Amino acid sequence: MNGARGERKMLDQLKFDGEVVVVTGAGSGIGAACADVLGELGATVLAVGRTQSKLEETRERVRGAGGKAELFVADVSDEKQVNALAAFVEGKWGRAKSIVNNAGDNYMMPLAQLSTEKWRELMGVDLDSVFFMCRAFIPLLLKARNPSILNVASTFAHIGHAKMPVYCAAKGGVVSLTRQLAVDYGSRGLRVNSLCPGPTLSPRVRGYLDGGKENREALEEVVMLKRLGECDEIANMAAFLVSDAATFVHGASILVDGGQTIN
């Protein structure tokens, strides 16, 4: 290879050298796993979520493994709280290399029985939060070297699922917004991608399984690998996509689903 990139080996490109990466929904599940992996790769992780005790667990786990982590309590479906988060990052570090918009929620209910209030609540968490985060952080990202945005969507942005009208609609919106931002900001060096996990053993999914809302055998049957994903498997791809190892990946919707969408 020629040029500066050819002089950097793959493992070096995966390292963050203390650069700031903001992860929302970092108190548990995929978000917490992203914080762990990014901390391992040398990022300064800012773990964001609504529950301080969970964020403290994430922060101490990252630090205990030798990484750098801070926390910020915020509901990212609230515009003012997101603006306060961005102001905190600007005041403390001046910029951010990447944001991982992972925060989300779900509610299983057929559309005809779904209240307007619940629709708006979940749209706020699953889609509005991505808009608020991207708008607030783009100026800070553009100050960094090789900056990127990663929006965590779902395979249900591409396929349907019973009794999940809000989640499917919102995640489809996340994928479309990602593509649009990629058009607007790629020429300025800001990469924007979405990540679409398949059935993953997150705390939410475990709750569905324990509560009888989902059947594990049925979920595994639709996955070509015949098992559910683990949070760290999703986090590994997330870390790659926001690293310098993925600097030509832009405007993509990456499926990490064990073959669910080709079954």
FENQUIVEN-V109760 format. One record per run of one state. SS is the DSSP state (~ for helix, > for strand, _ for the rest). FROM is the first residue (numbers start at 1). LEN is the number of residues. Records with the same first field share a line. If there is no record, write none. Layout:
BEGIN
SS: FROM-LEN + FROM-LEN
END
This chain:
BEGIN
_: 1-2 + 7-3 + 14-6 + 25-4 + 41-3 + 50-2 + 65-3 + 74-5 + 93-5 + 102-7 + 110-1 + 114-2 + 142-6 + 153-2 + 158-6 + 189-2 + 198-2 + 201-2 + 212-4 + 222-7 + 230-1 + 243-1 + 247-6 + 257-3 + 263-1
~: 3-4 + 10-4 + 29-12 + 52-13 + 79-14 + 111-3 + 116-26 + 155-3 + 165-24 + 203-9 + 216-6 + 231-12 + 244-3 + 260-3
>: 20-5 + 44-6 + 68-6 + 98-4 + 109-1 + 148-5 + 164-1 + 191-7 + 200-1 + 229-1 + 253-4
END
